[in-house]
Amino acid sequence: MATELLGSGGFFAGRPQLRDDSNLLGYRSDTELSAVGAPQLFFSGSRDGYNIFILDEKGHIQSRINKNRVNLLEAVAIDSDQNTLFNMTNDQGEIINLDGLDGDNHRTTLMTENDKYIGGMTIRGSNYRYLAQVSADYKMAFELKIIERL
């Protein structure tokens, strides 16, 4: 849905945008997140890392998380040929996996398959903050709450 002018409920939300960012993954403050809830993700492991899938409210796989050509994280179709593997790391930067985590609540960072971290990025002209591949200086920590282990 790319339109010449994207707005918000009839109110002017900044300068006109010619791009559609609806597939990009953004992040919110804790206050904003408490109002909408955290997304549920499914980590499908392989020898080289995890595919991360976004689940809908019924727990069904809706889309897969991928890094696009400008290093922003986006939601793509499950059967898309675009595929980014991710690794979880601990506070010391060591790669960890779900099998090695005791308990269900953990603080972790994410890395892409080429050893770059996931963190926040702003895009000029946008009012939103996006998740993107970044250097270690800008990495973001995530709160991982394990709901179910398969």
The 8 nearest C-alpha neighbors of each residue, nearest first, counted from 0:
[[1, 2, 19, 21, 18, 20, 5, 3],
 [2, 0, 19, 18, 3, 17, 5, 4],
 [3, 1, 4, 0, 5, 17, 18, 19],
 [2, 4, 17, 5, 16, 1, 15, 18],
 [5, 3, 15, 2, 16, 6, 17, 1],
 [4, 6, 16, 2, 15, 3, 7, 17],
 [7, 5, 12, 11, 9, 4, 8, 10],
 [6, 8, 9, 10, 12, 11, 5, 13],
 [9, 7, 10, 6, 11, 12, 5, 4],
 [8, 10, 7, 6, 11, 12, 5, 4],
 [11, 9, 8, 7, 12, 6, 13, 5],
 [10, 12, 13, 6, 9, 7, 14, 8],
 [13, 11, 6, 10, 7, 14, 126, 15],
 [14, 12, 11, 15, 126, 125, 124, 6],
 [13, 15, 16, 12, 124, 11, 125, 4],
 [16, 14, 4, 5, 13, 17, 3, 6],
 [17, 15, 18, 4, 5, 14, 3, 124],
 [16, 18, 3, 4, 2, 15, 19, 1],
 [19, 17, 16, 1, 20, 2, 3, 5],
 [18, 20, 1, 21, 0, 17, 2, 22],
 [19, 21, 23, 22, 18, 24, 1, 73],
 [20, 22, 23, 19, 24, 0, 73, 74],
 [21, 23, 74, 73, 20, 24, 75, 19],
 [24, 22, 73, 20, 21, 72, 74, 25],
 [25, 23, 73, 72, 130, 129, 22, 26],
 [26, 24, 129, 130, 128, 23, 127, 27],
 [25, 27, 128, 129, 130, 24, 28, 119],
 [28, 26, 31, 32, 29, 25, 128, 30],
 [27, 29, 31, 30, 32, 26, 33, 128],
 [30, 28, 32, 31, 33, 27, 34, 26],
 [29, 31, 28, 33, 32, 34, 27, 35],
 [30, 32, 28, 34, 29, 33, 27, 35],
 [33, 31, 29, 34, 35, 36, 30, 27],
 [32, 34, 36, 30, 31, 35, 29, 37],
 [33, 35, 32, 31, 36, 30, 29, 37],
 [36, 34, 32, 33, 31, 37, 38, 30],
 [37, 35, 32, 33, 34, 38, 31, 39],
 [36, 38, 32, 39, 35, 33, 34, 40],
 [39, 37, 40, 36, 53, 54, 55, 56],
 [40, 38, 54, 53, 37, 41, 55, 58],
 [39, 41, 53, 52, 54, 38, 42, 51],
 [40, 42, 52, 51, 43, 53, 54, 39],
 [43, 41, 51, 49, 50, 44, 40, 52],
 [44, 42, 50, 49, 41, 51, 45, 52],
 [45, 43, 49, 48, 42, 50, 46, 47],
 [44, 46, 48, 47, 49, 43, 50, 84],
 [45, 47, 48, 44, 49, 84, 86, 96],
 [46, 48, 45, 49, 84, 112, 44, 86],
 [49, 47, 86, 85, 84, 45, 46, 44],
 [50, 48, 44, 85, 84, 43, 42, 45],
 [49, 51, 43, 84, 42, 85, 44, 52],
 [52, 50, 42, 64, 41, 63, 49, 43],
 [51, 53, 63, 41, 40, 62, 64, 60],
 [54, 52, 40, 62, 61, 60, 63, 39],
 [55, 53, 60, 59, 58, 61, 39, 40],
 [54, 56, 58, 57, 59, 61, 60, 53],
 [55, 57, 58, 54, 59, 39, 38, 61],
 [58, 56, 55, 59, 54, 60, 61, 39],
 [57, 59, 54, 55, 56, 60, 39, 61],
 [60, 58, 54, 55, 57, 61, 56, 53],
 [61, 59, 54, 53, 62, 52, 55, 58],
 [60, 62, 54, 53, 55, 59, 52, 77],
 [63, 61, 77, 76, 53, 75, 52, 74],
 [62, 64, 52, 75, 77, 74, 51, 53],
 [65, 63, 74, 51, 73, 52, 75, 72],
 [64, 66, 83, 73, 72, 82, 67, 74],
 [67, 65, 72, 70, 71, 83, 73, 68],
 [66, 68, 70, 69, 71, 65, 72, 73],
 [67, 69, 70, 66, 71, 72, 65, 81],
 [68, 70, 67, 71, 66, 131, 132, 72],
 [71, 69, 67, 132, 66, 131, 68, 72],
 [72, 70, 131, 66, 67, 69, 130, 132],
 [73, 71, 66, 131, 65, 24, 130, 23],
 [72, 74, 23, 24, 22, 65, 64, 66],
 [73, 75, 64, 22, 63, 62, 65, 23],
 [76, 74, 63, 62, 64, 73, 77, 79],
 [77, 75, 62, 79, 78, 63, 74, 61],
 [76, 78, 62, 63, 79, 75, 61, 60],
 [77, 79, 76, 80, 75, 81, 63, 62],
 [80, 78, 76, 81, 77, 75, 82, 63],
 [79, 81, 82, 78, 77, 76, 75, 83],
 [82, 80, 79, 65, 83, 75, 66, 67],
 [81, 83, 65, 80, 84, 79, 50, 66],
 [84, 82, 65, 66, 85, 50, 81, 111],
 [85, 83, 49, 50, 48, 112, 111, 82],
 [84, 86, 111, 49, 48, 110, 112, 109],
 [87, 85, 110, 48, 109, 49, 94, 111],
 [86, 88, 109, 95, 94, 108, 107, 110],
 [89, 87, 94, 93, 108, 92, 95, 107],
 [88, 90, 92, 91, 107, 93, 95, 108],
 [89, 91, 92, 88, 107, 93, 108, 106],
 [90, 92, 89, 93, 88, 94, 107, 108],
 [93, 91, 88, 89, 90, 94, 108, 87],
 [94, 92, 88, 89, 91, 95, 90, 87],
 [95, 93, 88, 87, 86, 92, 89, 96],
 [94, 96, 88, 87, 93, 89, 99, 97],
 [97, 95, 98, 99, 87, 100, 94, 86],
 [96, 98, 100, 99, 95, 148, 101, 87],
 [99, 97, 96, 100, 101, 95, 148, 44],
 [100, 98, 97, 96, 101, 95, 102, 94],
 [99, 101, 97, 98, 102, 96, 103, 95],
 [102, 100, 99, 103, 98, 97, 104, 105],
 [103, 101, 104, 100, 105, 145, 144, 99],
 [102, 104, 145, 144, 105, 101, 146, 143],
 [105, 103, 144, 143, 102, 145, 106, 142],
 [106, 104, 143, 142, 107, 144, 103, 102],
 [105, 107, 142, 141, 143, 140, 104, 108],
 [108, 106, 141, 89, 140, 88, 105, 87],
 [107, 109, 140, 88, 87, 141, 139, 89],
 [110, 108, 87, 117, 86, 116, 88, 85],
 [111, 109, 116, 86, 115, 85, 114, 117],
 [110, 112, 85, 113, 115, 114, 84, 116],
 [111, 113, 84, 114, 85, 110, 86, 83],
 [112, 114, 111, 115, 110, 116, 85, 84],
 [115, 113, 111, 112, 110, 116, 86, 85],
 [116, 114, 110, 111, 113, 134, 132, 133],
 [115, 117, 110, 133, 138, 132, 109, 135],
 [116, 118, 132, 131, 109, 138, 133, 110],
 [119, 117, 138, 139, 130, 131, 137, 133],
 [118, 120, 130, 129, 131, 128, 139, 121],
 [121, 119, 129, 128, 130, 131, 122, 118],
 [120, 122, 128, 129, 123, 127, 119, 125],
 [123, 121, 125, 124, 120, 128, 127, 129],
 [122, 124, 125, 121, 126, 127, 120, 128],
 [123, 125, 122, 126, 14, 16, 13, 15],
 [126, 124, 127, 122, 123, 121, 128, 13],
 [125, 127, 124, 128, 13, 121, 122, 12],
 [128, 126, 125, 129, 121, 25, 122, 26],
 [129, 127, 121, 25, 120, 26, 119, 126],
 [128, 130, 25, 120, 119, 24, 26, 121],
 [131, 129, 119, 25, 118, 72, 24, 71],
 [132, 130, 71, 72, 117, 70, 118, 119],
 [131, 133, 117, 70, 116, 115, 118, 71],
 [134, 132, 116, 117, 118, 137, 131, 115],
 [133, 135, 136, 137, 116, 115, 138, 132],
 [134, 136, 138, 137, 116, 133, 115, 117],
 [137, 135, 134, 138, 133, 116, 139, 118],
 [138, 136, 135, 134, 118, 133, 139, 119],
 [139, 137, 118, 135, 116, 117, 136, 133],
 [138, 140, 118, 117, 108, 141, 137, 119],
 [141, 139, 108, 107, 106, 138, 142, 109],
 [142, 140, 107, 106, 108, 143, 139, 109],
 [141, 143, 106, 105, 144, 107, 140, 104],
 [142, 144, 105, 104, 106, 141, 145, 107],
 [145, 143, 104, 103, 146, 142, 105, 106],
 [144, 146, 103, 147, 143, 104, 148, 102],
 [147, 145, 144, 148, 103, 39, 104, 143],
 [148, 146, 145, 149, 103, 144, 41, 42],
 [147, 149, 146, 145, 97, 98, 103, 42],
 [148, 147, 43, 146, 42, 98, 97, 41]]
